[in-house]
Amino acid sequence: IYVWLSVGFLGSLGMALPFVAYFVARFVMPGLTEQELKMLAPGAIAGTILFFVGAAFAFFFMLPMGIAFMAWMSQGMQLEMFPDAMSYYTMVIFVTIATGLTFELPLLEFILIYLGVLNVEWLKKNRRMVILILVIFAAIVTPPDCITQIPLATPLYLLYEVALRLGERARKRKLAREAAEEAAE
């Protein structure tokens, strides 16, 4: 019964995350400016898509590859792999939800660049540090093997670069719009 309850709870938590984000956005909406409201819907859609892409990536790519690697390693050490149902389902659900949430990082990066919190030039100059941070983050999120860590760090870095470019363009447009409004006043 505990396995069924845990799987049900964690699975429903993962499925409910987009709706929770929607209700949080509805709560915050009255305090946002018109320009921020225009960005809320595309941001929510992008966040939902990124979460489900990350969850699908974990479920269909990382987990099968990681489980096959663990079975191969167990066989190589002449051990038998007997995971109990609770640990197996907990690992599957945790890795799926954690990877889905991890794929939200580029959206956070984009927002912070747009708001001017992150400096694009600094991010470009310190790519090595970003790669190290992403690899460490992937090591924390995934099971303890390099077979799942590297496949998670690779798309995260690619998404980092995409968010960097998109954030830089959006920030330039925002600054140009603000300069035009200031000149009009």
C-alpha positions in Angstrom: 0.0 0.0 0.0 2.9 2.4 0.8 4.3 2.0 -2.7 0.9 2.7 -4.3 0.4 5.8 -2.1 4.0 7.1 -2.7 3.7 6.6 -6.5 0.3 8.2 -6.5 1.4 11.1 -4.5 4.6 11.8 -6.4 3.0 11.2 -9.7 0.1 13.5 -9.0 2.6 16.1 -7.7 4.4 16.0 -11.0 1.2 16.3 -13.0 -0.1 19.1 -10.8 3.0 21.3 -11.0 1.8 23.2 -14.1 -1.5 23.9 -12.5 0.2 25.0 -9.3 2.3 27.4 -11.4 -0.9 28.7 -13.0 -2.5 29.4 -9.7 0.6 31.1 -8.4 0.7 33.2 -11.5 -3.0 34.1 -11.0 -2.2 35.3 -7.5 0.7 37.4 -8.7 -1.0 38.9 -11.7 -2.7 41.9 -10.0 0.7 43.2 -9.0 2.3 43.0 -12.5 2.6 45.8 -15.0 1.1 45.6 -18.5 4.4 44.6 -20.1 5.0 41.9 -17.5 1.5 40.5 -18.0 2.3 40.2 -21.7 5.3 38.0 -20.9 3.4 35.9 -18.3 1.5 33.7 -20.8 4.4 32.9 -23.1 6.6 32.2 -20.0 4.0 29.9 -18.5 3.6 28.0 -21.8 7.4 27.7 -22.2 7.8 26.6 -18.6 5.1 23.9 -19.1 6.7 22.7 -22.3 10.2 22.7 -20.8 9.0 20.7 -17.8 7.3 18.0 -19.9 10.2 17.8 -22.4 12.6 17.3 -19.4 10.3 14.7 -17.8 10.0 12.8 -21.1 13.8 13.1 -21.6 14.3 11.5 -18.2 11.6 8.8 -18.6 12.4 7.7 -22.1 16.1 8.3 -22.4 18.0 8.7 -19.1 16.2 6.1 -17.0 16.4 3.2 -19.5 20.0 4.0 -20.2 20.8 4.3 -16.4 19.0 1.1 -15.4 20.7 -0.8 -18.3 24.1 0.6 -17.1 23.4 -0.4 -13.5 22.4 -3.9 -14.6 25.5 -4.2 -16.7 27.7 -3.1 -13.8 26.0 -5.5 -11.5 26.5 -8.4 -13.9 30.2 -7.4 -14.4 30.7 -7.6 -10.6 28.8 -10.9 -10.5 26.0 -9.4 -8.4 22.3 -9.7 -8.9 20.3 -6.6 -9.0 17.1 -6.9 -6.9 15.6 -3.5 -6.4 12.5 -3.4 -4.3 9.4 -1.8 -5.7 9.5 1.2 -3.4 13.1 2.2 -4.3 12.6 1.6 -8.0 9.4 3.7 -8.3 10.8 6.4 -6.0 13.9 6.6 -8.2 11.9 6.7 -11.4 9.5 9.4 -10.2 12.2 11.5 -8.5 14.5 11.5 -11.5 11.6 12.3 -13.8 10.3 15.2 -11.7 13.8 16.5 -10.9 14.8 16.4 -14.6 11.6 18.2 -15.6 12.3 20.9 -13.0 15.9 21.1 -14.1 14.8 21.9 -17.7 13.2 25.0 -16.2 16.6 26.5 -15.6 16.9 28.1 -19.0 13.6 29.9 -18.5 14.9 31.2 -15.2 18.1 32.3 -16.9 16.1 34.1 -19.6 14.0 35.9 -17.1 17.0 37.0 -15.0 18.8 38.2 -18.2 15.7 40.1 -19.2 15.4 41.8 -15.9 19.1 42.7 -15.9 20.0 40.6 -12.9 22.4 38.4 -14.9 25.1 40.1 -17.1 25.3 38.5 -20.5 28.9 39.4 -21.0 29.9 37.8 -17.7 27.9 34.7 -18.6 29.7 34.4 -21.9 33.1 35.0 -20.3 32.6 32.3 -17.6 31.3 29.4 -19.7 33.7 27.0 -18.1 32.3 27.8 -14.7 28.8 27.3 -16.0 29.7 23.9 -17.5 31.2 22.9 -14.2 28.1 24.0 -12.3 25.8 22.2 -14.7 27.8 18.9 -14.4 27.7 19.2 -10.6 24.0 19.9 -10.7 23.4 16.9 -13.0 25.4 14.8 -10.6 23.1 15.8 -7.8 19.9 15.3 -9.7 20.7 11.9 -11.3 21.6 8.5 -9.9 25.3 8.2 -9.1 26.6 7.2 -12.5 28.2 9.2 -15.3 26.0 7.4 -17.8 23.0 9.6 -16.8 24.9 12.7 -15.6 26.5 13.6 -19.0 23.3 13.1 -21.0 21.6 15.5 -18.6 24.4 18.1 -18.6 24.6 18.2 -22.4 21.1 19.4 -23.1 21.2 21.7 -20.1 24.3 23.4 -21.6 22.6 23.6 -25.0 19.5 25.1 -23.4 21.8 27.5 -21.5 23.3 28.8 -24.7 19.8 29.1 -26.3 18.5 31.0 -23.3 21.6 33.2 -23.3 21.1 34.2 -26.9 17.3 34.8 -26.5 17.7 36.6 -23.2 20.3 38.9 -24.8 18.0 39.8 -27.7 15.0 40.3 -25.4 17.1 42.5 -23.0 18.3 44.7 -25.9 14.8 45.1 -27.2 13.6 46.0 -23.7 16.4 48.6 -23.3 15.6 50.1 -26.7 11.9 50.3 -25.9 12.7 52.0 -22.6 15.0 54.4 -24.3 12.3 55.2 -26.9 9.7 55.8 -24.2 12.1 58.0 -22.2 12.9 60.0 -25.4 9.2 60.4 -26.1 8.6 61.9 -22.6 
